[in-house]
């Protein structure tokens, strides 16, 4: 390292503690006095006993007196960090606004910043510990639901691998030393106006942070604030600049759309608004009784995604060809201002009819359609999509443009490139990196880590000590979003003031505190900073009330960004945003996608997300090179073959996985794996696709070569067989079929009549819990799986055990294919416990560990189970999970904090399964009983039901004819899985319906 | 009471004798008791015994690791939650049935040729049940709570769930073990007395003496013995049918396609006797050779046992064919697929092996030349043991690996610990068996004596 090491004053707490422990009486006091004279003691006092510290002064006698009085407290404190008393008021949001029940879990509104865009949530807090994240029903991005990454965010808070202390070159330092160092380094910077000062952050939508940066950049005018997100929105920003002159934010109101065309956009499962889109989309597909209106979805994509699975019509195309497709659509629609010359490839090709049908459908639904371009597509595709939407008159109706969410948007790659070039030129003397992991995920052609070593002072702030912090001198642990105050905007601009639920577990600091150190008021707390900012936005006597309500509700009222009535400008250069590249004939295409759950690598150490099966492929714990079956055949590849991906002179080894429906001659790799400093969970998992990614083609490129190595690499999917084998598992049909014969689903799933048995059957009076799952709605996002895992303390078992089919998820989402392997129809089926009235599992348990309750629940008694596993064998749905080993982490203290205290943590040798969230049922029943009323419909939401963005899962009392679940079960589409076995399951399914375009169907 | 003793006049009928001519009471007693009372332990006993000890050590290691880590060290998974352990359990229990059949049923049917094989066959049963009984204990997720499967008065106020076949198993196997042990022990008493009287070793005398329970060979003792023997035989006889029927209920009561079949009870019982006799032959043939017992365990015995194997083999073959037929005839897609999967799925080689080992190869037993050739008999018996193991494996693992929902389909593979535990129980079995050979008369001395012409009760002796 180039900076000489200076002895910053600090307290070696461990040795002091040891000394004090060893001393008694007079010795003890002498030690204390010695201690009192060391530097850093004053700062310790201020931190531990802020009120008393005021009495500390320089008078020796006074100090001795102080020590006498404080001695015991200091000893009791153990001179170690103990929890500080909160000095800030946080506003609990209670589920039932009419009543506040002490001693029960409280819910607090905050937001989960998914790549800085807020997903409003309510976090359940047990005794001051956040244990579960639920959606915020009042937040537009959530409406009560969440996605998988949001659900798993609570585990990161308790990650034992999180960085816990501030370090300088690996040694622990207090915050004051850092401030001293920073101030020292800033001295020369002030003289030059900050010419050598650079900040690098990830994306941000925080108004407070932007304001702080504004202030800092005013203080250091020559300093620069760079932004970099490896999976950011640079394509949409670039296109928006071209289309509208400014990098506007675009979002879609899909509840108003009758026809949707997705150009490589997995809008149902990825992106900051995916929960809302899934809700709106499925709301328009709900077929109930005589209401048979359905929207229609066309998807064109290179990788098989859940959005493609829900499509009524899907076309697999290479990523590079989608621009031509979009051009063809634009030409067909007659969109102005874009170059549609590329369309000739498509209109002359085999897809001409498809395109013509789509064009006609779109034209028939002007103003009620939406063309959504994929974030990972090229800016040209975005431009074409804007043009098409504009031509169809969708702007302002289904397509809304607003001011950018980031108050100061930049192009990610240009920003980072500029920084890299500045570093290379030696212009950067002080680099502050907040969040992000550029050493790991910067494009390879930037050579970021080499160039970064030229910077004299490198400061890193992040949740983890990762690849980037290894190359920085200072590492500051960042406070998790659940530990600190901040704010963020949602996809539509709605602001949430984020409140913490727990004091920082470790010595975490907020980015606001860090920036304050660069500003004029260095000692402000995040609470003060955020509140002060909003006070400036809302001056007036009613600010306190306004503040309390905003924090309580989780949204700042009327803060959604207004729709900008922009018009699409004719593209000035006349061609697409990127220079037109002719698609080369040879070489495979490589497509870079952020992983659906690990994202860009930030969640690599989150066990829940690593073990969550990816949608469709159900792969866990690894990324793979996805190819289509036909391409695999051509190249002579089998699943799990380890191959070398040779791209632009760089090589990476990856296992191959065939994905039905994948575009031919295209290979998809997911980013976020192959990390070396993620933590005990994420290290060494998968291969690093960033090693191939260059800044000129960050989304896809051609010229990939695959070289076989001859060895195999085991991959761990949770589902091997995806065909229904002629069994009526997912009953599906077309909407026309339903209109003609609404009972078609019941014909395929025949249940034996109840009179067939001589047993009288149990009469369920009172509550009869049941569940109905709408297969038309399920989008396969797997949020329900993580929600269940969080709620029920389900352990993570690791890749070896998943390879042995021992994953412990209580609810799983099966995917089934129907039709040709090149482009099959895909169906999702969430499978929780069926809670059969005639349960085969109950019959065979030798010790009565599984019984049936009088309300219809199949109860599992963990402490009676001896583990013969006969019940698991006899369950035809295979919903039972067995603890083959002691999977639950008995030891790590921080992980114990996350556990839901209402649910037992199971030990080894015990069977477990979905319980219909019996703890929630009982909580609601107790409340209802105390109030002398029956449980209301909707009062109990199982974890899966609450999390589902599409509202596909509905739980309730079947005996109540007015309940949602009873009405769903009365639908003609309702059927039981494996009905002929006479298990009489309480979990039933609604058949999956599609709305195909007769033009395409019949061609 | 005179009994028909056709078999002790063999020469007349041209059949192989049940006992070689030239024996007297004394020679029979000497021959059998010398094996036990000799001071010199033969090498051909020591080497197999030490091998068995080594395998027993493997067992102890495998079981210790299992208890420490958990049942996950085996290859079981979702959906195949029973693998080698239950296969082994059914295999061992099945093997045990031959001993009881020989001891009890053949006794009641007056088949006196069973007299020279019933002792070690019953011992085989006991040790097979002991080996089998390991598995229901070991395969539990929480084996220290195994006693919850027994209905004992407890403070929890909970009883086992009696509709579960595993609870029936508990009763069946424990009854079987108890009755077999009693029957075997009661049958040992006169021989223990013989050993007590013959041995010169003080400790042996004391031990045998205690175990012989004061047997003096008085007429009243014999009368009580005969009554007890008949009663126990009567108790044990239905067990031959019922125990394996109950074990087959473990499968038939379940709804898994490939398990849920009414043919299993007779099919399993026949299969049990099939494999049991195979094991008796596998034990008898080397023992005959090693200890020179060819005059007590004659070709007639081997021939008879081979015929029983052949007969039960035909029942088993019929069951296989019928199972396949019913799978198709049922028109139930899951049943049809279960059969189709056995024939063409990933485990088809185990199914082909099974058909060959149990159905095809043992048809050689139709030939008398084969039945009377000890080498062929030994090979066929081993083959049947393997085949019967494969049968249980196919039933359990193949059916479970692909049942109703294809999303749950998965393949099962054993781990080294599955194999070690199985091999370990083989070690346990032979360890006990060789101890038995060394310390107790492996052939029933007094019962063989009744086979001699001198033992014939002639007319004129007063009742």
Interface residues (C-beta under 8 A of the other chain):
Chain A: X719 X720 X721 X722 X723 X724 X725 X726 X727 X729 X801 X804 X805 X806 X812 X814 X815 X816 X829 X831 X840 X843 X844 X845 X846 X847 X848 X864 X865 X866 X867 X868 X869 X870 X872 X873 X874 X876 X877 X878 X880 X881 X882 X883 X884 X885 X886 X908 X909 X910 X911 X977 X978 X981
Chain B: X69 X70 X71 X72 X75 X76 X77 X78 X79 X81 X82 X136 X139 X140 X141 X142 X143 X145 X146 X148 X149 X158 X159 X160 X161 X163 X164 X165 X166 X167 X170 X250 X253 X254 X255 X256 X333 X334 X337 X400 X403 X404 X405 X406 X407 X408 X409 X410
